[in-house]
């Protein structure tokens, strides 16, 4: 029991996305109706040795702006902006340091504009893959590095298959 608790706390854990904010990448199901959802294996060690990278799917504690709104749940989003980056959402595209980035994982292009925002040190700009239905950095704030729990390394499909870091 102690070993299982230690692994869950410090090494890795299974998570799922209860909302549709990461759709196209993650399937969201409804357990009461029997529809299954994708699960993620979230590892917690690598960020002790290296910082999060662009496009990582990260699990993080709700930042202060959300806790003030009584939103305390952990969240899953994609890292878009790294410390020092200038992030802007304009005309359905994400620009990092003035250059459009290619995002094949996005469900639909954003129908909003945001920024430019310069990402400070030890913070990250995160967005959901379902850009128009995601409550993320374009609406509240950046994610402090200390709030990041870990990153998804394995997706377990609801029908039993899996993908390594996608």
Buried (B, 14 or more C-beta within 10 A) or exposed (E): EEEEEEEEEEEBBEBBBEBBBBBBBBBBBEEEEEEBBBBBBBBBEBBEEEBBEBEBBBBBBBBEEBEEEEEEEEBBBBBBBBBEBBBBBBEEBBBBBEEEEEBEEBBEBBEEEBBEBBBEEEBBBBBBBBBEBBBBBBEBBBBBBEBBBBBBBBBBBBEEEEEEEE
